[in-house]
Amino acid sequence: SDSQLLKGINSYRASLKVPALSENKNAACLAEQLAKQFKGQQCTNTTGSNTVP
């Protein structure tokens, strides 16, 4: 479940001595808004011409 995943991630973060993450009730809404912004956009490489293959 999602709560078990968050608990596991936070356990790992605690071992690294970094702050725990918390559940965000608006995360799904934000993800949906971002997905709408990128819908229909082509995938392109915007890193420039000097990208190492």
N, CA, C and O atoms as a Tinker XYZ file with bonds, in Angstrom:
   212  protein
     1  N      0.831000   -1.192000    0.000000    73     2
     2  CA     0.000000    0.000000    0.000000    64     1     3
     3  C      0.873000    1.253000    0.000000    63     2     4     5
     4  O      2.074000    1.189000    0.265000    81     3
     5  N      0.258000    2.376000   -0.298000    73     3     6
     6  CA     0.993000    3.644000   -0.351000    64     5     7
     7  C      1.618000    4.002000    0.987000    63     6     8     9
     8  O      2.739000    4.507000    1.038000    81     7
     9  N      0.898000    3.745000    2.066000    73     7    10
    10  CA     1.430000    4.113000    3.386000    64     9    11
    11  C      2.650000    3.266000    3.739000    63    10    12    13
    12  O      3.572000    3.757000    4.390000    81    11
    13  N      2.667000    2.012000    3.324000    73    11    14
    14  CA     3.829000    1.152000    3.570000    64    13    15
    15  C      5.030000    1.619000    2.757000    63    14    16    17
    16  O      6.163000    1.600000    3.238000    81    15
    17  N      4.773000    2.039000    1.519000    73    15    18
    18  CA     5.850000    2.544000    0.669000    64    17    19
    19  C      6.455000    3.800000    1.286000    63    18    20    21
    20  O      7.677000    3.923000    1.372000    81    19
    21  N      5.609000    4.730000    1.715000    73    19    22
    22  CA     6.095000    5.960000    2.344000    64    21    23
    23  C      6.874000    5.645000    3.614000    63    22    24    25
    24  O      7.901000    6.265000    3.888000    81    23
    25  N      6.388000    4.688000    4.380000    73    23    26
    26  CA     7.083000    4.289000    5.609000    64    25    27
    27  C      8.474000    3.732000    5.280000    63    26    28    29
    28  O      9.448000    4.052000    5.961000    81    27
    29  N      8.563000    2.910000    4.247000    73    27    30
    30  CA     9.845000    2.346000    3.834000    64    29    31
    31  C     10.809000    3.411000    3.336000    63    30    32    33
    32  O     11.994000    3.395000    3.669000    81    31
    33  N     10.291000    4.335000    2.536000    73    31    34
    34  CA    11.128000    5.430000    2.031000    64    33    35
    35  C     11.646000    6.271000    3.188000    63    34    36    37
    36  O     12.820000    6.638000    3.220000    81    35
    37  N     10.767000    6.575000    4.140000    73    35    38
    38  CA    11.179000    7.395000    5.277000    64    37    39
    39  C     12.162000    6.666000    6.180000    63    38    40    41
    40  O     13.019000    7.300000    6.796000    81    39
    41  N     12.054000    5.364000    6.269000    73    39    42
    42  CA    13.020000    4.585000    7.031000    64    41    43
    43  C     14.406000    4.712000    6.395000    63    42    44    45
    44  O     15.407000    4.901000    7.086000    81    43
    45  N     14.441000    4.607000    5.082000    73    43    46
    46  CA    15.701000    4.769000    4.358000    64    45    47
    47  C     16.239000    6.185000    4.527000    63    46    48    49
    48  O     17.432000    6.369000    4.769000    81    47
    49  N     15.373000    7.183000    4.403000    73    47    50
    50  CA    15.795000    8.576000    4.564000    64    49    51
    51  C     16.341000    8.817000    5.963000    63    50    52    53
    52  O     17.302000    9.568000    6.133000    81    51
    53  N     15.735000    8.184000    6.973000    73    51    54
    54  CA    16.213000    8.334000    8.350000    64    53    55
    55  C     17.629000    7.784000    8.476000    63    54    56    57
    56  O     18.458000    8.347000    9.191000    81    55
    57  N     17.905000    6.681000    7.777000    73    55    58
    58  CA    19.251000    6.107000    7.832000    64    57    59
    59  C     20.281000    7.034000    7.195000    63    58    60    61
    60  O     21.466000    6.972000    7.522000    81    59
    61  N     19.825000    7.895000    6.283000    73    59    62
    62  CA    20.706000    8.873000    5.635000    64    61    63
    63  C     20.742000   10.198000    6.395000    63    62    64    65
    64  O     21.457000   11.128000    6.021000    81    63
    65  N     19.952000   10.262000    7.471000    73    63    66
    66  CA    19.853000   11.475000    8.291000    64    65    67
    67  C     19.318000   12.671000    7.506000    63    66    68    69
    68  O     19.794000   13.797000    7.652000    81    67
    69  N     18.314000   12.398000    6.668000    73    67    70
    70  CA    17.613000   13.464000    5.943000    64    69    71
    71  C     16.160000   13.485000    6.403000    63    70    72    73
    72  O     15.656000   12.468000    6.878000    81    71
    73  N     15.478000   14.615000    6.274000    73    71    74
    74  CA    14.105000   14.727000    6.770000    64    73    75
    75  C     13.146000   13.739000    6.104000    63    74    76    77
    76  O     13.320000   13.358000    4.947000    81    75
    77  N     12.154000   13.348000    6.854000    73    75    78
    78  CA    11.127000   12.439000    6.345000    64    77    79
    79  C     10.208000   13.173000    5.375000    63    78    80    81
    80  O     10.036000   14.389000    5.459000    81    79
    81  N      9.632000   12.425000    4.467000    73    79    82
    82  CA     8.617000   12.951000    3.567000    64    81    83
    83  C      7.257000   12.785000    4.229000    63    82    84    85
    84  O      7.071000   11.901000    5.065000    81    83
    85  N      6.313000   13.631000    3.857000    73    83    86
    86  CA     4.962000   13.493000    4.388000    64    85    87
    87  C      3.982000   13.349000    3.230000    63    86    88    89
    88  O      4.273000   13.745000    2.101000    81    87
    89  N      2.832000   12.785000    3.521000    73    87    90
    90  CA     1.807000   12.607000    2.505000    64    89    91
    91  C      1.245000   13.967000    2.115000    63    90    92    93
    92  O      1.025000   14.828000    2.966000    81    91
    93  N      1.017000   14.149000    0.822000    73    91    94
    94  CA     0.464000   15.400000    0.314000    64    93    95
    95  C     -0.863000   15.088000   -0.364000    63    94    96    97
    96  O     -0.896000   14.412000   -1.392000    81    95
    97  N     -1.938000   15.571000    0.202000    73    95    98
    98  CA    -3.284000   15.285000   -0.317000    64    97    99
    99  C     -3.510000   15.872000   -1.709000    63    98   100   101
   100  O     -4.387000   15.400000   -2.433000    81    99
   101  N     -2.742000   16.890000   -2.099000    73    99   102
   102  CA    -2.934000   17.542000   -3.398000    64   101   103
   103  C     -1.996000   17.020000   -4.479000    63   102   104   105
   104  O     -1.977000   17.559000   -5.586000    81   103
   105  N     -1.227000   15.990000   -4.185000    73   103   106
   106  CA    -0.239000   15.490000   -5.142000    64   105   107
   107  C     -0.895000   14.979000   -6.424000    63   106   108   109
   108  O     -0.380000   15.229000   -7.514000    81   107
   109  N     -2.006000   14.277000   -6.317000    73   107   110
   110  CA    -2.675000   13.746000   -7.506000    64   109   111
   111  C     -3.167000   14.880000   -8.399000    63   110   112   113
   112  O     -3.075000   14.797000   -9.624000    81   111
   113  N     -3.682000   15.925000   -7.790000    73   111   114
   114  CA    -4.165000   17.086000   -8.547000    64   113   115
   115  C     -3.011000   17.753000   -9.289000    63   114   116   117
   116  O     -3.139000   18.091000  -10.466000    81   115
   117  N     -1.903000   17.940000   -8.613000    73   115   118
   118  CA    -0.729000   18.555000   -9.236000    64   117   119
   119  C     -0.219000   17.694000  -10.388000    63   118   120   121
   120  O      0.095000   18.212000  -11.460000    81   119
   121  N     -0.137000   16.393000  -10.172000    73   119   122
   122  CA     0.338000   15.484000  -11.221000    64   121   123
   123  C     -0.573000   15.550000  -12.444000    63   122   124   125
   124  O     -0.092000   15.537000  -13.577000    81   123
   125  N     -1.874000   15.620000  -12.223000    73   123   126
   126  CA    -2.827000   15.703000  -13.333000    64   125   127
   127  C     -2.647000   17.011000  -14.107000    63   126   128   129
   128  O     -2.689000   17.009000  -15.337000    81   127
   129  N     -2.449000   18.108000  -13.409000    73   127   130
   130  CA    -2.236000   19.400000  -14.072000    64   129   131
   131  C     -0.952000   19.395000  -14.895000    63   130   132   133
   132  O     -0.925000   19.914000  -16.011000    81   131
   133  N      0.104000   18.814000  -14.350000    73   131   134
   134  CA     1.366000   18.728000  -15.095000    64   133   135
   135  C      1.217000   17.846000  -16.330000    63   134   136   137
   136  O      1.730000   18.177000  -17.399000    81   135
   137  N      0.520000   16.734000  -16.184000    73   135   138
   138  CA     0.322000   15.824000  -17.313000    64   137   139
   139  C     -0.443000   16.519000  -18.434000    63   138   140   141
   140  O     -0.136000   16.320000  -19.610000    81   139
   141  N     -1.435000   17.329000  -18.081000    73   139   142
   142  CA    -2.205000   18.062000  -19.090000    64   141   143
   143  C     -1.324000   19.049000  -19.846000    63   142   144   145
   144  O     -1.499000   19.243000  -21.049000    81   143
   145  N     -0.379000   19.672000  -19.149000    73   143   146
   146  CA     0.517000   20.634000  -19.795000    64   145   147
   147  C      1.404000   19.970000  -20.840000    63   146   148   149
   148  O      1.711000   20.579000  -21.865000    81   147
   149  N      1.819000   18.733000  -20.596000    73   147   150
   150  CA     2.752000   18.057000  -21.490000    64   149   151
   151  C      2.068000   17.137000  -22.491000    63   150   152   153
   152  O      2.732000   16.597000  -23.377000    81   151
   153  N      0.764000   16.946000  -22.373000    73   151   154
   154  CA     0.042000   16.052000  -23.275000    64   153   155
   155  C      0.179000   16.554000  -24.711000    63   154   156   157
   156  O     -0.053000   17.729000  -24.998000    81   155
   157  N      0.552000   15.660000  -25.591000    73   155   158
   158  CA     0.678000   15.988000  -27.001000    64   157   159
   159  C      2.032000   16.556000  -27.401000    63   158   160   161
   160  O      2.296000   16.727000  -28.591000    81   159
   161  N      2.898000   16.850000  -26.433000    73   159   162
   162  CA     4.225000   17.352000  -26.775000    64   161   163
   163  C      5.112000   16.201000  -27.221000    63   162   164   165
   164  O      5.086000   15.113000  -26.644000    81   163
   165  N      5.891000   16.461000  -28.250000    73   163   166
   166  CA     6.833000   15.457000  -28.708000    64   165   167
   167  C      7.999000   15.360000  -27.738000    63   166   168   169
   168  O      8.382000   16.343000  -27.103000    81   167
   169  N      8.552000   14.169000  -27.635000    73   167   170
   170  CA     9.753000   13.978000  -26.818000    64   169   171
   171  C     10.951000   14.401000  -27.653000    63   170   172   173
   172  O     11.187000   13.851000  -28.729000    81   171
   173  N     11.709000   15.376000  -27.161000    73   171   174
   174  CA    12.882000   15.849000  -27.886000    64   173   175
   175  C     14.046000   15.962000  -26.927000    63   174   176   177
   176  O     13.861000   16.096000  -25.717000    81   175
   177  N     15.220000   15.908000  -27.463000    73   175   178
   178  CA    16.434000   16.065000  -26.676000    64   177   179
   179  C     16.797000   17.542000  -26.686000    63   178   180   181
   180  O     17.168000   18.082000  -27.728000    81   179
   181  N     16.693000   18.199000  -25.537000    73   179   182
   182  CA    16.959000   19.635000  -25.475000    64   181   183
   183  C     18.271000   19.937000  -24.766000    63   182   184   185
   184  O     18.472000   21.051000  -24.281000    81   183
   185  N     19.166000   18.954000  -24.700000    73   183   186
   186  CA    20.417000   19.165000  -23.974000    64   185   187
   187  C     21.492000   19.805000  -24.838000    63   186   188   189
   188  O     22.559000   20.148000  -24.329000    81   187
   189  N     21.242000   19.971000  -26.110000    73   187   190
   190  CA    22.217000   20.631000  -26.970000    64   189   191
   191  C     22.944000   19.659000  -27.877000    63   190   192   193
   192  O     22.767000   18.445000  -27.784000    81   191
   193  N     23.759000   20.211000  -28.750000    73   191   194
   194  CA    24.432000   19.383000  -29.753000    64   193   195
   195  C     25.658000   18.663000  -29.220000    63   194   196   197
   196  O     26.189000   17.780000  -29.893000    81   195
   197  N     26.121000   19.016000  -28.027000    73   195   198
   198  CA    27.329000   18.388000  -27.493000    64   197   199
   199  C     27.022000   17.238000  -26.541000    63   198   200   201
   200  O     27.840000   16.907000  -25.683000    81   199
   201  N     25.850000   16.627000  -26.687000    73   199   202
   202  CA    25.467000   15.496000  -25.851000    64   201   203
   203  C     26.297000   14.275000  -26.220000    63   202   204   205
   204  O     26.448000   13.954000  -27.399000    81   203
   205  N     26.826000   13.605000  -25.225000    73   203   206
   206  CA    27.611000   12.397000  -25.457000    64   205   207
   207  C     26.658000   11.240000  -25.726000    63   206   208   209
   208  O     25.738000   11.010000  -24.941000    81   207
   209  N     26.859000   10.501000  -26.829000    73   207   210
   210  CA    25.952000    9.378000  -27.141000    64   209   211
   211  C     26.070000    8.242000  -26.148000    63   210   212
   212  O     25.374000    7.234000  -26.278000    81   211
